[in-house]
């Protein structure tokens, strides 16, 4: 079984919870992370369309990569490892902030209830992307200003945590 870190609203560990159990019923608050990768001084962001087969929010657009640290795992180490596994590259990441959210999956397949830590990284133009098709249907670079406008105008195509996390990141005017 795959276990996640059960947490309280302050982000303090209170035990473990099995991954499927954490995402079903009312959901159990657990630690997660959301990675945002930028280039060109944060004027472009790498976003993903989640694979259709994912239990939660398949087919929705989201930030570069999301996952969960496992018990005993440092969040930056876990995030850098998951970025490599899911997107095919890695880069140094920095923690920006954390927030709590809860969002039921519209198809009724489960719920997200996460203490989500937001991390960012910046890369050069010449990185090679190699997305895992079990996780990612599409991986594209988008001008940050266009993305922010599209999230406002067409929010239903984006994962519910995306705009909440993005609001925590200082972006160029």
Secondary structure, 3 states (H helix, E strand, C coil): CCEEEEECCCCCEEEEEEHHHHCCCCCCCEEEEEEEEEECCCCEEEEEEECCCCCCCCCCEECCEEECCCCCCCHHHHHHHHHHHHHCCCCCCEEEEEEEEEEECCCCCCEEEEEEEEEEEECCCCCCCCCCCCCEEEEEEEEHHHHHHHHHHCHHHECHHHHHHHCCCCCCC
